Every structure is written in structure tokens, then in C-alpha cells.
Amino acid sequence: MENNQLHHHKKTNLFFILSGVFIANAIIAELTGGKIFSVEKILGIQLLNFNFPGEHPFRLNMSVGVVIWPLVFILSDIVNEYFGRKGVKKISILGSLLIMYSFLVIYLGTSAPAAEFWVKLYPFDPNGNVFNINYAYSVVFRQSMGIITGSVCAFLFSQLIDAYSFYFIRKITGSKKIWLRATGSTIISQLFDSFIILFIAFYVMGNWSMKEVVSVGIVQYIYKVLLAITLTPLLYFFHYLIKRYLGADLAHSLSEETLK
């Protein structure tokens, strides 16, 4: 009896930890995703001049929120491994509800009238230009509102695809080849996620052209796939820590239950 209670306690703790880190990263990605940065400038290399359909050349531009997104899908794969598709659905739905809650808070916060003293505290930017901090606050956070709307749609859709792709590959490979089911499911699901969110957030609800959506989407998809492959050792390290915490028998038992 005590052994069963200990196993239940460890299993519950593991789910809470994985869910918490998963949801925290998802929300952070949403709130920071409004900024598009230049990969070329970070690497200190010359801007690409590759011809691309449209008015402007192809550039290595990405959303800040995408940087940590591969970690979200690694955590999703780990949850799938030990808690199955039901576990992934739970954290995906909860994550989406909390993202929508963030949407509501941002809407109310940006709509609230600013205190005069707060606006007067920041009359100029560092270059001496006239600066309206309330306007800047609204612009920055309301960009996230479009991203949140697109992301909720893309998030739920891609998470379901990821969960079922992971399950399908695992039925074939069994308990072996963790890297194959994790990377394979990410490659499939992120093809949808990378473009759906950009299309809704920046084309439908923003002012991007379709060319810009496709251009940034390609860069972000390639980044996610490459990082998913690069982070494979981290995936195995997480599995090692979980087995140390749960014990080999309980970890194996949970993993096998997800196939039923």
C-alpha cells in the first residue's frame, strides 16, 4: 500500500512539474513573440540576398517566441511518453486556456487609462525623441494579442498532430528509438504550427504580406527542426532524470501504459 502511494505521489509530482514548465514556456513564447529579430545580425554575417517571390529578398528573420518553442515540444513528447495522449491533451487545453486568460489581462491592461504621472516619467527615449510610454506599452502587448489568437489555433492543432504522430511512431518502434518518435512527431507537427500562427497573427490580424509569412515561416520551421535534432541529447537526459526519480520499474510501467 505504501509503495503504491509513493508511486502515485511521484507520478503526480512529475506531471505537475512537466506541466508547469511546459505552460510557462508556452506563455513566455506568446508574450515575447511580437518581436521579429535578425539571425544574420546576431551571427554578425552579411544579410542574405536570396531572391524570393515578392518585393524583398529572403532574410533569416524569426520571432523571439520561437527561440524557446522547441523546448515546449520536447516537454510535450516527454509527457506523451509517460502519460500518453490524454496527458498531452490535458496540458494543451490547460495551456490554451491560460494563454487566453493572458489575452484577457492584456486587453484590459492596455485599455485601462494611463496615470498622468507615469506617462510624464518617460517623456523622451534615449535618443531625445518624444516618447509616449502608454502608446508603446499598448503596441508591444497588443501585438501579442494577435499572436495569442493565432497561437491558440496553431497550438491546439499542432499539439494534437504531435501527440498522434508520436503515438503512431511509438506503436511501430516500441520502447526503442526515442529520438525517432520525438524528432519525427516534431517535424510533422511544426510544419503546421510554423505557418498557421504567422498566417493568423500577422496576415489576417496584422499587416504582413503572404510573402513575409512564407519567408519567416520557412526560417522558423527549419530552426525548429534543426534544434529538435540538436536537443536530442537533452531529451535523453530528461528521460534519465525521470527514470532516476521514478525508478526504472515505475518509469517502464508508465511508458507501457500509454500504448494501451
C-alpha positions as CSV (number, residue, x, y, z in Angstrom):
1,M,0.0,0.0,0.0
2,E,2.7,2.5,1.0
3,N,4.7,1.6,-2.2
4,N,1.6,2.3,-4.3
5,Q,1.1,5.7,-2.6
6,L,4.7,6.6,-3.1
7,H,4.4,5.7,-6.8
8,H,1.2,7.8,-7.2
9,H,2.9,10.7,-5.4
10,K,5.9,10.6,-7.7
11,K,3.8,10.2,-10.8
12,T,1.6,13.2,-9.7
13,N,4.6,15.3,-8.9
14,L,6.2,14.5,-12.3
15,F,3.1,15.5,-14.2
16,F,2.8,18.8,-12.2
17,I,6.5,19.7,-12.9
18,L,6.3,18.9,-16.6
19,S,3.0,20.7,-17.0
20,G,4.3,23.8,-15.1
21,V,7.5,24.1,-17.2
22,F,5.5,23.4,-20.4
23,I,2.8,26.0,-19.8
24,A,5.3,28.6,-18.5
25,N,7.4,28.3,-21.7
26,A,4.3,28.4,-23.9
27,I,3.1,31.7,-22.3
28,I,6.5,33.3,-22.3
29,A,6.7,32.5,-26.0
30,E,3.4,34.1,-26.6
31,L,4.2,37.3,-24.8
32,T,7.6,37.8,-26.4
33,G,6.6,36.6,-29.9
34,G,5.7,40.1,-31.2
35,K,9.4,41.0,-31.9
36,I,11.0,39.7,-35.1
37,F,14.8,39.6,-34.9
38,S,17.6,39.2,-37.5
39,V,19.6,36.0,-37.2
40,E,22.2,37.4,-39.6
41,K,22.9,40.4,-37.3
42,I,23.2,38.2,-34.2
43,L,25.7,36.0,-36.0
44,G,27.5,39.0,-37.4
45,I,27.2,37.8,-41.0
46,Q,26.1,39.6,-44.2
47,L,22.4,39.8,-44.9
48,L,21.2,37.2,-47.3
49,N,20.3,38.4,-50.8
50,F,18.5,35.4,-51.9
51,N,15.7,36.2,-54.4
52,F,12.2,35.3,-53.1
53,P,8.8,35.8,-54.7
54,G,7.7,39.3,-53.7
55,E,9.3,42.7,-53.3
56,H,12.1,41.9,-50.8
57,P,14.9,39.4,-50.6
58,F,14.7,36.4,-48.3
59,R,16.1,37.1,-44.8
60,L,16.8,35.0,-41.7
61,N,14.2,36.6,-39.6
62,M,12.5,34.9,-36.7
63,S,10.0,35.6,-33.9
64,V,11.6,35.9,-30.4
65,G,8.9,33.5,-29.1
66,V,10.1,30.7,-31.4
67,V,13.5,30.5,-29.7
68,I,12.2,28.5,-26.8
69,W,9.4,26.8,-28.6
70,P,11.3,23.5,-29.4
71,L,11.6,23.0,-25.6
72,V,7.8,23.1,-25.4
73,F,7.5,20.2,-27.9
74,I,10.3,18.2,-26.1
75,L,8.3,18.5,-22.9
76,S,5.2,17.5,-24.8
77,D,6.9,14.4,-26.1
78,I,8.1,13.5,-22.6
79,V,4.5,13.9,-21.3
80,N,3.3,11.7,-24.2
81,E,5.9,9.1,-23.3
82,Y,4.8,8.7,-19.7
83,F,1.2,10.0,-19.6
84,G,0.1,9.3,-23.1
85,R,-2.2,11.3,-25.4
86,K,-4.6,12.1,-22.6
87,G,-1.8,13.8,-20.7
88,V,-0.8,15.8,-23.7
89,K,-4.5,16.8,-24.3
90,K,-4.8,18.0,-20.7
91,I,-1.7,20.2,-20.7
92,S,-2.6,21.5,-24.2
93,I,-6.1,22.5,-23.2
94,L,-4.9,24.0,-19.9
95,G,-2.1,25.8,-21.7
96,S,-4.6,27.2,-24.2
97,L,-7.0,28.4,-21.5
98,L,-4.2,30.2,-19.6
99,I,-3.0,31.8,-22.9
100,M,-6.5,33.1,-23.4
101,Y,-6.5,34.3,-19.9
102,S,-3.3,36.2,-20.7
103,F,-5.1,37.6,-23.7
104,L,-7.9,38.9,-21.4
105,V,-5.4,40.5,-19.0
106,I,-3.5,42.2,-21.8
107,Y,-6.7,43.5,-23.3
108,L,-7.9,45.0,-20.0
109,G,-4.4,46.3,-19.2
110,T,-3.9,48.1,-22.5
111,S,-7.4,49.5,-22.4
112,A,-7.1,51.0,-18.9
113,P,-6.4,54.8,-18.9
114,A,-2.8,55.6,-18.0
115,A,-1.9,57.6,-14.9
116,E,-0.6,61.0,-15.9
117,F,2.5,60.9,-13.7
118,W,3.5,57.6,-15.2
119,V,3.4,59.0,-18.7
120,K,5.3,62.1,-17.7
121,L,8.1,59.9,-16.1
122,Y,9.2,58.9,-19.6
123,P,8.7,61.9,-21.9
124,F,11.7,61.0,-24.1
125,D,13.5,58.0,-25.5
126,P,17.3,57.5,-25.1
127,N,17.9,59.5,-28.3
128,G,15.9,62.5,-27.1
129,N,12.8,61.8,-29.3
130,V,9.3,62.4,-27.9
131,F,8.1,59.2,-26.3
132,N,4.7,58.0,-25.3
133,I,5.1,55.1,-22.9
134,N,1.4,54.3,-22.8
135,Y,1.3,54.0,-26.6
136,A,4.5,51.9,-26.7
137,Y,3.1,49.6,-23.9
138,S,-0.2,49.1,-25.9
139,V,1.6,48.5,-29.2
140,V,4.0,45.9,-27.7
141,F,1.5,44.0,-25.8
142,R,-1.3,44.2,-28.3
143,Q,1.0,42.6,-30.9
144,S,0.8,39.6,-28.6
145,M,-3.0,39.6,-28.8
146,G,-2.8,38.7,-32.5
147,I,-0.1,36.1,-31.8
148,I,-2.2,34.6,-28.9
149,T,-5.2,34.3,-31.2
150,G,-3.2,32.6,-33.9
151,S,-1.2,30.6,-31.5
152,V,-4.2,29.1,-29.7
153,C,-5.4,27.8,-33.0
154,A,-2.0,26.6,-34.1
155,F,-1.1,25.3,-30.7
156,L,-4.1,23.0,-30.2
157,F,-3.9,21.8,-33.8
158,S,-0.2,21.1,-33.8
159,Q,-0.2,19.5,-30.4
160,L,-2.9,17.0,-31.4
161,I,-0.9,16.2,-34.6
162,D,2.2,15.9,-32.5
163,A,0.5,13.6,-29.9
164,Y,-0.9,11.2,-32.6
165,S,2.3,11.2,-34.7
166,F,4.3,10.4,-31.6
167,Y,1.8,7.6,-30.7
168,F,1.8,6.2,-34.2
169,I,5.7,6.1,-34.4
170,R,5.9,4.6,-30.9
171,K,3.5,1.8,-31.8
172,I,6.0,0.9,-34.5
173,T,9.2,1.3,-32.6
174,G,8.1,0.2,-29.2
175,S,10.3,1.5,-26.3
176,K,13.3,1.9,-28.5
177,K,14.4,4.9,-30.7
178,I,13.1,7.7,-28.5
179,W,14.9,10.1,-30.9
180,L,12.9,8.9,-33.8
181,R,9.4,9.4,-32.4
182,A,10.3,12.7,-30.7
183,T,12.0,14.2,-33.7
184,G,9.6,12.7,-36.2
185,S,6.5,14.0,-34.5
186,T,8.0,17.4,-34.1
187,I,8.9,17.6,-37.8
188,I,5.3,16.8,-38.8
189,S,3.5,19.0,-36.2
190,Q,5.8,22.0,-36.6
191,L,5.2,22.2,-40.3
192,F,1.6,23.2,-39.5
193,D,2.4,25.3,-36.3
194,S,5.1,27.4,-38.0
195,F,2.7,28.7,-40.7
196,I,-0.7,28.7,-39.0
197,I,0.3,31.1,-36.3
198,L,2.1,33.5,-38.7
199,F,-0.8,33.5,-41.1
200,I,-3.4,34.3,-38.4
201,A,-1.4,36.6,-36.2
202,F,0.4,38.7,-38.9
203,Y,-1.5,38.3,-42.1
204,V,-5.2,38.0,-41.0
205,M,-4.8,40.2,-37.9
206,G,-1.7,42.1,-38.9
207,N,-0.2,43.9,-41.9
208,W,2.2,41.3,-43.3
209,S,2.2,40.2,-46.9
210,M,1.8,36.5,-47.7
211,K,5.4,36.5,-48.9
212,E,6.6,37.7,-45.5
213,V,4.5,34.9,-43.8
214,V,6.1,32.2,-46.0
215,S,9.6,33.7,-45.7
216,V,9.6,33.9,-41.9
217,G,7.7,30.6,-41.6
218,I,10.3,28.7,-43.6
219,V,13.1,30.1,-41.4
220,Q,11.3,29.2,-38.2
221,Y,10.4,25.7,-39.4
222,I,14.0,25.0,-40.3
223,Y,15.1,26.3,-37.0
224,K,12.7,24.2,-35.0
225,V,13.6,21.0,-36.9
226,L,17.4,21.6,-36.6
227,L,17.0,22.5,-32.9
228,A,14.8,19.4,-32.2
229,I,17.6,17.3,-33.7
230,T,20.3,19.2,-31.8
231,L,18.5,18.8,-28.5
232,T,18.2,15.1,-28.8
233,P,20.8,14.5,-26.1
234,L,18.8,16.8,-23.8
235,L,15.7,14.6,-24.4
236,Y,17.7,11.5,-23.3
237,F,19.0,13.4,-20.3
238,F,15.4,14.2,-19.2
239,H,14.5,10.6,-19.6
240,Y,17.5,9.7,-17.5
241,L,16.4,12.1,-14.7
242,I,12.8,10.8,-14.8
243,K,14.0,7.2,-14.5
244,R,16.2,8.1,-11.6
245,Y,13.2,9.9,-9.9
246,L,10.5,7.3,-10.6
247,G,12.7,4.2,-10.6
248,A,13.2,2.0,-13.7
249,D,10.2,-0.2,-13.0
250,L,7.7,2.6,-12.5
251,A,9.1,4.6,-15.5
252,H,8.8,1.5,-17.7
253,S,5.3,0.7,-16.4
254,L,4.0,4.2,-17.1
255,S,5.6,4.2,-20.6
256,E,4.0,0.9,-21.4
257,E,0.5,2.0,-20.2
258,T,0.5,4.8,-22.8
259,L,0.4,2.2,-25.6
260,K,-2.8,0.6,-24.3
